[in-house]
C-alpha cells in the first residue's frame, strides 16, 4: 500500500501523450490508496481570492445576521449551519465549526427535483448581507464542479472504465459546496470538541482548493499525516460512494481537522462534494470485481446512502442523533 499523498498533473493527463496520461493515471491510483491526492489546476486565482474574501465578510457578521440564511429542513444542503451542529459519525461531540452551503439550482421542472426535493432545495445565499456574493459563489461552484468532472476522467481510466464513465452520473448531480469557518479553539464553550472529528465523506470525490491555515490530517496506516497541497494545487479526497463503486479498490479518505498545539487563530476553507445523481445505483463496476477481490458491496441508491449519512452526522433537524 502506498503511504504517501502524491502530486499529479491534471493538465498533463488532458494535454499529454499516451505515456504522460498513463503516468498520471498510475500516480492517482497509487496515491488514492491513502484516499487523497494533490493535483495542479487551472482555476482562476482572482475568483478564489474574491470568493474567500466575501465568505470571510459573511462569517464576520453577527450571529443574528448569519442566522437569517438558515433554511429549516434543508439538512445542511443549503444556507447557513451554526456552530456545534454537525457531528462526525465517529463522535458524540459536535464539530467546532460553522458553515455556509450552496449548490447550483436546476430547472424547477426537472424530474430530479420532483423526485428528490430534499437533494435539490431552493438555494439560499446571504445576498442581502454581502451584496454580489451569490454570483461569485455560483461561479466558484461551477468552476470546481468542472475540475472534479475532469479529474474523474483519470479515476475512470484507473478502474478500467472509459474516461467518460462518470460524466452522465454527475450531470445535474446535487454537488454541494461548503464554506467552513473554524473559530479559535480558545473560544470553545466546553472541552472535548475539535474543528472536525475523524470522518469519511459520503460523496464520490471532494475538492479543497485552499485553506487559510493548516489543520487537515489524513489517516494513513493508522497514523495521522498532515495534508498540505503544493502551491497552485488542489487537494482531492475520496468518499464512501466511490469506495462502493470501486468495490473497495479506492478506499475512503479518512481525515480530520485539528488545530495545531498552541495555535490560537481561526481557519477558513471551502470544500466541494461531488455527488452523483440521487437515482444512481451504487453497485461495484465489473472491472473492480475479480476472484482475488470478490464483490464486497450490495447495490444501494445514492439517495439512500446520503440520507443515512446525513442522519449519522447530525444534520437532520427532526432526528438529531446528538442533542445540542
VEXDO-301930 format. One record per residue (C-alpha): residue in one letter; x negated, y negated, z; residue number from 0. Coordinates in Angstrom, 1 decimal, always signed. Last residue first. Example, Ala and Ser with C-alpha at 12.3 -4.5 7.8 and 13.67 -1.06 7.14 Angstrom:
REM residues 2
+---+--------+--------+--------+-----+
: r :     xx :     yy :     zz :   k :
+---+--------+--------+--------+-----+
: S :  -13.7 :   +1.1 :   +7.1 :   1 :
: A :  -12.3 :   +4.5 :   +7.8 :   0 :
+---+--------+--------+--------+-----+
//
This chain:
REM residues 324
+---+--------+--------+--------+-----+
: r :     xx :     yy :     zz :   k :
+---+--------+--------+--------+-----+
: X :  +27.2 :  -20.4 :  +21.4 : 323 :
: X :  +28.7 :  -16.9 :  +21.0 : 322 :
: X :  +26.7 :  -14.3 :  +19.2 : 321 :
: X :  +28.5 :  -12.0 :  +16.9 : 320 :
: X :  +30.8 :  -14.8 :  +15.8 : 319 :
: X :  +33.9 :  -13.5 :  +14.2 : 318 :
: X :  +36.1 :  -16.4 :  +13.2 : 317 :
: X :  +33.2 :  -18.7 :  +12.2 : 316 :
: X :  +31.5 :  -16.0 :  +10.1 : 315 :
: X :  +27.9 :  -17.3 :  +10.1 : 314 :
: X :  +26.5 :  -15.1 :  +12.9 : 313 :
: X :  +23.6 :  -13.4 :  +11.1 : 312 :
: X :  +25.3 :  -10.0 :  +11.2 : 311 :
: X :  +28.6 :  -11.3 :   +9.9 : 310 :
: X :  +27.0 :  -13.0 :   +6.9 : 309 :
: X :  +25.1 :   -9.7 :   +6.4 : 308 :
: X :  +28.2 :   -7.7 :   +6.1 : 307 :
: X :  +29.9 :  -10.1 :   +3.8 : 306 :
: X :  +26.8 :  -10.2 :   +1.5 : 305 :
: X :  +26.7 :   -6.4 :   +1.1 : 304 :
: X :  +30.4 :   -6.4 :   +0.4 : 303 :
: X :  +30.2 :   -9.0 :   -2.4 : 302 :
: X :  +27.1 :   -7.4 :   -3.9 : 301 :
: X :  +29.1 :   -4.1 :   -4.3 : 300 :
: X :  +27.6 :   -1.0 :   -2.9 : 299 :
: X :  +26.4 :   +2.2 :   -4.6 : 298 :
: X :  +24.6 :   +4.7 :   -2.4 : 297 :
: X :  +20.9 :   +4.2 :   -1.5 : 296 :
: X :  +18.0 :   +6.7 :   -1.3 : 295 :
: X :  +17.9 :   +8.2 :   -4.8 : 294 :
: X :  +14.9 :  +10.5 :   -5.0 : 293 :
: X :  +11.4 :   +9.2 :   -5.0 : 292 :
: X :   +9.0 :  +12.0 :   -5.9 : 291 :
: X :  +11.7 :  +13.7 :   -8.0 : 290 :
: X :  +12.3 :  +10.3 :   -9.6 : 289 :
: X :  +14.7 :   +7.4 :   -9.1 : 288 :
: X :  +13.3 :   +4.0 :   -9.9 : 287 :
: X :  +13.8 :   +4.3 :  -13.7 : 286 :
: X :  +17.4 :   +5.3 :  -13.1 : 285 :
: X :  +18.3 :   +1.9 :  -11.5 : 284 :
: X :  +19.4 :   +2.2 :   -7.9 : 283 :
: X :  +23.0 :   +1.1 :   -7.4 : 282 :
: X :  +24.0 :   -2.4 :   -6.3 : 281 :
: X :  +27.3 :   -2.8 :   -8.2 : 280 :
: X :  +27.6 :   -6.4 :   -9.3 : 279 :
: X :  +31.1 :   -7.8 :   -8.7 : 278 :
: X :  +29.6 :  -10.6 :   -6.5 : 277 :
: X :  +27.5 :  -12.0 :   -9.3 : 276 :
: X :  +23.8 :  -11.5 :   -8.4 : 275 :
: X :  +22.3 :  -13.8 :   -5.9 : 274 :
: X :  +19.1 :  -15.9 :   -5.9 : 273 :
: X :  +18.6 :  -17.4 :   -2.5 : 272 :
: X :  +16.9 :  -20.8 :   -2.7 : 271 :
: X :  +14.7 :  -22.2 :   +0.1 : 270 :
: X :  +14.1 :  -25.8 :   +1.1 : 269 :
: X :  +11.7 :  -26.6 :   +3.9 : 268 :
: X :  +11.3 :  -29.1 :   +6.7 : 267 :
: X :   +9.2 :  -28.7 :   +9.9 : 266 :
: X :   +9.2 :  -30.6 :  +13.2 : 265 :
: X :   +6.2 :  -31.6 :  +15.2 : 264 :
: X :   +4.9 :  -30.4 :  +18.6 : 263 :
: X :   +2.4 :  -27.7 :  +17.5 : 262 :
: X :   +0.7 :  -26.4 :  +20.6 : 261 :
: X :   +0.9 :  -22.7 :  +19.6 : 260 :
: X :   +2.0 :  -22.6 :  +15.9 : 259 :
: X :   +5.7 :  -23.0 :  +15.4 : 258 :
: X :   +7.5 :  -19.8 :  +14.2 : 257 :
: X :   +9.3 :  -18.9 :  +11.0 : 256 :
: X :  +10.0 :  -15.2 :  +10.5 : 255 :
: X :   +9.5 :  -12.6 :   +7.7 : 254 :
: X :  +10.4 :   -9.2 :   +6.3 : 253 :
: X :  +10.1 :   -9.1 :   +2.5 : 252 :
: X :  +12.5 :   -6.2 :   +1.7 : 251 :
: X :  +10.8 :   -3.4 :   -0.2 : 250 :
: X :  +10.3 :   -3.0 :   -4.0 : 249 :
: X :  +10.2 :   +0.7 :   -4.7 : 248 :
: X :  +13.0 :   +1.0 :   -2.2 : 247 :
: X :  +15.5 :   +2.4 :   -4.7 : 246 :
: X :  +14.9 :   -0.5 :   -7.0 : 245 :
: X :  +18.5 :   -1.8 :   -6.9 : 244 :
: X :  +18.7 :   -1.3 :   -3.2 : 243 :
: X :  +15.5 :   -3.1 :   -2.4 : 242 :
: X :  +16.6 :   -5.9 :   -4.8 : 241 :
: X :  +19.8 :   -6.3 :   -2.8 : 240 :
: X :  +18.0 :   -6.4 :   +0.5 : 239 :
: X :  +15.7 :   -9.3 :   -0.4 : 238 :
: X :  +12.4 :  -10.1 :   -2.0 : 237 :
: X :  +10.1 :  -13.0 :   -1.5 : 236 :
: X :   +8.7 :  -15.7 :   -3.8 : 235 :
: X :   +6.5 :  -18.5 :   -2.5 : 234 :
: X :   +6.0 :  -21.3 :   -5.1 : 233 :
: X :   +2.6 :  -22.7 :   -6.0 : 232 :
: X :   +1.3 :  -26.1 :   -7.1 : 231 :
: X :   -1.3 :  -25.9 :   -4.4 : 230 :
: X :   -1.6 :  -22.4 :   -3.1 : 229 :
: X :   +1.3 :  -20.9 :   -1.1 : 228 :
: X :   +0.9 :  -20.5 :   +2.7 : 227 :
: X :   +2.2 :  -17.2 :   +4.2 : 226 :
: X :   +0.7 :  -16.5 :   +7.7 : 225 :
: X :   +0.4 :  -12.7 :   +8.4 : 224 :
: X :   +2.3 :  -10.9 :  +11.2 : 223 :
: X :   +1.3 :   -7.3 :  +11.7 : 222 :
: X :   +3.4 :   -4.2 :  +11.4 : 221 :
: X :   +1.7 :   -3.2 :   +8.2 : 220 :
: X :   +2.6 :   -6.6 :   +6.7 : 219 :
: X :   +5.3 :   -8.8 :   +8.3 : 218 :
: X :   +5.2 :  -12.2 :   +6.7 : 217 :
: X :   +4.9 :  -15.5 :   +8.6 : 216 :
: X :   +6.3 :  -18.9 :   +7.7 : 215 :
: X :   +5.2 :  -21.5 :  +10.3 : 214 :
: X :   +3.0 :  -24.1 :   +8.5 : 213 :
: X :   +4.3 :  -27.6 :   +8.0 : 212 :
: X :   +6.1 :  -29.7 :   +5.4 : 211 :
: X :   +7.3 :  -26.7 :   +3.3 : 210 :
: X :   +7.4 :  -26.5 :   -0.5 : 209 :
: X :   +8.7 :  -24.4 :   -3.4 : 208 :
: X :  +10.3 :  -21.6 :   -1.4 : 207 :
: X :  +12.1 :  -19.1 :   -3.7 : 206 :
: X :  +14.2 :  -16.1 :   -2.5 : 205 :
: X :  +14.7 :  -12.9 :   -4.5 : 204 :
: X :  +17.6 :  -10.5 :   -4.9 : 203 :
: X :  +19.8 :  -11.5 :   -2.0 : 202 :
: X :  +20.2 :  -10.4 :   +1.6 : 201 :
: X :  +17.1 :  -12.0 :   +3.1 : 200 :
: X :  +15.1 :  -10.0 :   +5.7 : 199 :
: X :  +14.7 :  -11.1 :   +9.3 : 198 :
: X :  +12.4 :  -11.8 :  +12.2 : 197 :
: X :  +13.5 :  -14.9 :  +14.2 : 196 :
: X :  +13.8 :  -18.3 :  +12.7 : 195 :
: X :  +12.6 :  -21.5 :  +14.5 : 194 :
: X :  +12.2 :  -19.6 :  +17.7 : 193 :
: X :  +14.6 :  -19.4 :  +20.7 : 192 :
: X :  +13.9 :  -17.7 :  +24.1 : 191 :
: X :  +14.0 :  -20.7 :  +26.4 : 190 :
: X :  +16.6 :  -23.4 :  +26.9 : 189 :
: X :  +17.7 :  -26.8 :  +25.4 : 188 :
: X :  +14.7 :  -26.8 :  +22.9 : 187 :
: X :  +13.4 :  -30.3 :  +22.2 : 186 :
: X :   +9.7 :  -29.4 :  +22.8 : 185 :
: X :  +10.0 :  -26.9 :  +20.0 : 184 :
: X :  +10.2 :  -29.8 :  +17.6 : 183 :
: X :  +13.1 :  -29.5 :  +15.2 : 182 :
: X :  +13.3 :  -27.0 :  +12.3 : 181 :
: X :  +15.1 :  -28.8 :   +9.4 : 180 :
: X :  +16.3 :  -26.5 :   +6.7 : 179 :
: X :  +17.5 :  -27.1 :   +3.2 : 178 :
: X :  +19.4 :  -24.2 :   +1.8 : 177 :
: X :  +20.1 :  -23.5 :   -1.9 : 176 :
: X :  +22.5 :  -20.7 :   -2.7 : 175 :
: X :  +22.9 :  -18.6 :   -5.8 : 174 :
: X :  +26.5 :  -17.6 :   -6.2 : 173 :
: X :  +26.0 :  -15.9 :   -9.5 : 172 :
: X :  +27.1 :  -17.7 :  -12.7 : 171 :
: X :  +24.5 :  -15.7 :  -14.7 : 170 :
: X :  +22.6 :  -13.6 :  -12.1 : 169 :
: X :  +23.5 :  -10.1 :  -13.4 : 168 :
: X :  +23.5 :  -11.1 :  -17.1 : 167 :
: X :  +19.9 :  -12.2 :  -16.8 : 166 :
: X :  +18.7 :   -9.4 :  -14.5 : 165 :
: X :  +17.8 :   -6.8 :  -17.2 : 164 :
: X :  +16.4 :   -9.4 :  -19.6 : 163 :
: X :  +12.8 :   -8.1 :  -19.2 : 162 :
: X :  +13.9 :   -4.6 :  -20.3 : 161 :
: X :  +13.6 :   -2.2 :  -17.4 : 160 :
: X :  +10.7 :   -0.1 :  -16.1 : 159 :
: X :  +10.5 :   -1.5 :  -12.6 : 158 :
: X :   +7.7 :   -3.9 :  -13.4 : 157 :
: X :   +9.4 :   -5.1 :  -16.5 : 156 :
: X :  +12.4 :   -6.2 :  -14.5 : 155 :
: X :  +10.1 :   -7.8 :  -11.9 : 154 :
: X :   +8.5 :  -10.0 :  -14.6 : 153 :
: X :  +11.8 :  -11.0 :  -16.1 : 152 :
: X :  +13.0 :  -11.8 :  -12.5 : 151 :
: X :  +10.5 :  -14.6 :  -12.5 : 150 :
: X :  +12.4 :  -16.3 :  -15.4 : 149 :
: X :  +15.7 :  -16.1 :  -13.5 : 148 :
: X :  +14.0 :  -17.5 :  -10.4 : 147 :
: X :  +12.5 :  -20.4 :  -12.3 : 146 :
: X :  +15.9 :  -21.2 :  -13.8 : 145 :
: X :  +17.5 :  -21.1 :  -10.4 : 144 :
: X :  +14.8 :  -23.4 :   -9.1 : 143 :
: X :  +15.6 :  -26.0 :  -11.7 : 142 :
: X :  +19.3 :  -25.7 :  -11.3 : 141 :
: X :  +19.2 :  -26.2 :   -7.6 : 140 :
: X :  +16.9 :  -29.2 :   -7.8 : 139 :
: X :  +19.2 :  -30.8 :  -10.5 : 138 :
: X :  +22.2 :  -30.2 :   -8.1 : 137 :
: X :  +20.2 :  -31.7 :   -5.3 : 136 :
: X :  +19.4 :  -34.9 :   -7.2 : 135 :
: X :  +22.9 :  -35.4 :   -8.4 : 134 :
: X :  +24.4 :  -34.9 :   -5.0 : 133 :
: X :  +21.9 :  -37.1 :   -3.2 : 132 :
: X :  +22.8 :  -40.3 :   -5.0 : 131 :
: X :  +24.1 :  -42.1 :   -2.0 : 130 :
: X :  +22.9 :  -40.6 :   +1.3 : 129 :
: X :  +25.7 :  -40.7 :   +4.0 : 128 :
: X :  +28.5 :  -41.0 :   +1.5 : 127 :
: X :  +27.1 :  -38.3 :   -0.8 : 126 :
: X :  +26.6 :  -35.8 :   +2.1 : 125 :
: X :  +27.3 :  -32.7 :   +0.0 : 124 :
: X :  +30.4 :  -30.5 :   -0.1 : 123 :
: X :  +30.8 :  -27.8 :   -2.8 : 122 :
: X :  +34.2 :  -26.2 :   -3.4 : 121 :
: X :  +33.7 :  -22.6 :   -2.2 : 120 :
: X :  +32.4 :  -19.9 :   -4.6 : 119 :
: X :  +31.5 :  -16.9 :   -2.5 : 118 :
: X :  +34.6 :  -17.2 :   -0.3 : 117 :
: X :  +36.8 :  -17.6 :   -3.4 : 116 :
: X :  +35.7 :  -14.2 :   -4.8 : 115 :
: X :  +38.3 :  -13.0 :   -7.3 : 114 :
: X :  +39.6 :  -16.4 :   -8.5 : 113 :
: X :  +36.1 :  -18.0 :   -8.4 : 112 :
: X :  +34.6 :  -15.0 :  -10.4 : 111 :
: X :  +37.6 :  -15.1 :  -12.8 : 110 :
: X :  +36.6 :  -18.7 :  -13.8 : 109 :
: X :  +39.5 :  -21.0 :  -13.7 : 108 :
: X :  +37.9 :  -23.5 :  -11.3 : 107 :
: X :  +34.8 :  -23.6 :  -13.6 : 106 :
: X :  +31.7 :  -23.0 :  -11.6 : 105 :
: X :  +30.2 :  -25.3 :   -8.9 : 104 :
: X :  +26.5 :  -25.1 :   -8.4 : 103 :
: X :  +25.2 :  -24.3 :   -4.9 : 102 :
: X :  +24.8 :  -26.0 :   -1.6 : 101 :
: X :  +23.7 :  -25.6 :   +2.0 : 100 :
: X :  +22.4 :  -28.1 :   +4.5 :  99 :
: X :  +20.8 :  -26.6 :   +7.6 :  98 :
: X :  +19.9 :  -26.9 :  +11.2 :  97 :
: X :  +17.2 :  -25.0 :  +13.0 :  96 :
: X :  +16.3 :  -23.4 :  +16.4 :  95 :
: X :  +17.6 :  -19.9 :  +15.5 :  94 :
: X :  +20.3 :  -18.3 :  +17.7 :  93 :
: X :  +19.2 :  -15.8 :  +20.3 :  92 :
: X :  +20.7 :  -12.3 :  +20.1 :  91 :
: X :  +18.1 :  -11.2 :  +17.7 :  90 :
: X :  +17.4 :   -8.6 :  +15.0 :  89 :
: X :  +20.4 :   -9.7 :  +12.9 :  88 :
: X :  +18.9 :  -13.2 :  +12.9 :  87 :
: X :  +21.2 :  -15.8 :  +14.3 :  86 :
: X :  +22.6 :  -18.8 :  +12.5 :  85 :
: X :  +24.3 :  -21.2 :  +15.0 :  84 :
: X :  +21.7 :  -22.8 :  +17.2 :  83 :
: X :  +21.6 :  -26.2 :  +15.5 :  82 :
: X :  +24.3 :  -27.2 :  +13.0 :  81 :
: X :  +25.4 :  -25.9 :   +9.6 :  80 :
: X :  +26.1 :  -28.6 :   +7.0 :  79 :
: X :  +27.9 :  -28.1 :   +3.7 :  78 :
: X :  +28.2 :  -25.0 :   +1.5 :  77 :
: X :  +27.9 :  -21.2 :   +1.8 :  76 :
: X :  +27.3 :  -21.3 :   +5.6 :  75 :
: X :  +30.4 :  -19.3 :   +6.4 :  74 :
: X :  +32.6 :  -21.7 :   +4.4 :  73 :
: X :  +35.5 :  -21.4 :   +6.9 :  72 :
: X :  +35.2 :  -25.0 :   +8.2 :  71 :
: X :  +33.0 :  -27.1 :   +6.0 :  70 :
: X :  +30.6 :  -29.4 :   +7.9 :  69 :
: X :  +29.6 :  -32.5 :   +6.0 :  68 :
: X :  +31.1 :  -34.9 :   +8.5 :  67 :
: X :  +29.0 :  -33.0 :  +11.1 :  66 :
: X :  +25.9 :  -34.8 :   +9.7 :  65 :
: X :  +27.3 :  -38.3 :  +10.5 :  64 :
: X :  +28.3 :  -37.3 :  +14.1 :  63 :
: X :  +24.9 :  -35.6 :  +14.7 :  62 :
: X :  +23.2 :  -39.0 :  +13.8 :  61 :
: X :  +21.3 :  -39.2 :  +10.5 :  60 :
: X :  +17.6 :  -38.1 :  +10.4 :  59 :
: X :  +18.7 :  -34.9 :   +8.6 :  58 :
: X :  +20.1 :  -36.9 :   +5.7 :  57 :
: X :  +17.0 :  -39.0 :   +5.2 :  56 :
: X :  +14.9 :  -35.9 :   +5.3 :  55 :
: X :  +17.1 :  -34.5 :   +2.6 :  54 :
: X :  +16.6 :  -37.6 :   +0.5 :  53 :
: X :  +12.9 :  -37.4 :   +0.8 :  52 :
: X :  +12.8 :  -33.6 :   +0.0 :  51 :
: X :  +14.9 :  -34.1 :   -3.1 :  50 :
: X :  +12.8 :  -37.1 :   -4.3 :  49 :
: X :   +9.5 :  -35.4 :   -3.8 :  48 :
: X :  +10.6 :  -32.2 :   -5.4 :  47 :
: X :  +12.1 :  -34.0 :   -8.4 :  46 :
: X :   +8.9 :  -36.0 :   -8.8 :  45 :
: X :   +6.9 :  -32.8 :   -8.6 :  44 :
: X :   +8.9 :  -31.4 :  -11.5 :  43 :
: X :   +8.8 :  -27.7 :  -11.6 :  42 :
: X :   +6.3 :  -25.9 :  -13.9 :  41 :
: X :   +5.4 :  -23.1 :  -11.6 :  40 :
: X :   +2.4 :  -21.0 :  -10.4 :  39 :
: X :   +3.4 :  -17.9 :   -8.4 :  38 :
: X :   +2.9 :  -16.6 :   -4.9 :  37 :
: X :   +4.1 :  -13.1 :   -3.9 :  36 :
: X :   +6.0 :  -11.6 :   -1.0 :  35 :
: X :   +7.8 :   -8.3 :   -0.1 :  34 :
: X :   +4.4 :   -6.9 :   +1.1 :  33 :
: X :   +4.6 :   -4.2 :   -1.6 :  32 :
: X :   +5.6 :   -7.2 :   -3.7 :  31 :
: X :   +1.9 :   -8.0 :   -4.2 :  30 :
: X :   +1.2 :   -4.8 :   -6.2 :  29 :
: X :   +4.3 :   -5.2 :   -8.4 :  28 :
: X :   +3.5 :   -8.9 :   -9.0 :  27 :
: X :   -0.1 :   -8.2 :   -9.9 :  26 :
: X :   +0.8 :   -5.4 :  -12.3 :  25 :
: X :   +3.4 :   -7.6 :  -14.0 :  24 :
: X :   +0.9 :  -10.4 :  -14.3 :  23 :
: X :   -1.8 :   -8.1 :  -15.7 :  22 :
: X :   +0.7 :   -6.7 :  -18.2 :  21 :
: X :   +1.5 :  -10.2 :  -19.5 :  20 :
: X :   -2.1 :  -11.0 :  -19.9 :  19 :
: X :   -2.8 :   -7.8 :  -21.9 :  18 :
: X :   +0.3 :   -8.4 :  -24.1 :  17 :
: X :   -0.8 :  -12.0 :  -24.9 :  16 :
: X :   +0.1 :  -15.0 :  -22.8 :  15 :
: X :   +2.9 :  -17.5 :  -22.9 :  14 :
: X :   +5.6 :  -16.2 :  -20.6 :  13 :
: X :   +3.5 :  -14.0 :  -18.4 :  12 :
: X :   +0.7 :  -16.6 :  -18.3 :  11 :
: X :   +3.4 :  -19.2 :  -17.3 :  10 :
: X :   +4.4 :  -17.0 :  -14.4 :   9 :
: X :   +0.9 :  -17.0 :  -13.1 :   8 :
: X :   +0.2 :  -14.8 :  -10.0 :   7 :
: X :   -1.2 :  -15.4 :   -6.5 :   6 :
: X :   -1.3 :  -12.2 :   -4.4 :   5 :
: X :   +0.0 :  -11.6 :   -0.9 :   4 :
: X :   -2.3 :   -9.0 :   +0.6 :   3 :
: X :   -1.7 :   -5.6 :   +2.2 :   2 :
: X :   -1.2 :   -3.5 :   -0.9 :   1 :
: X :   +0.0 :   +0.0 :   +0.0 :   0 :
+---+--------+--------+--------+-----+
//
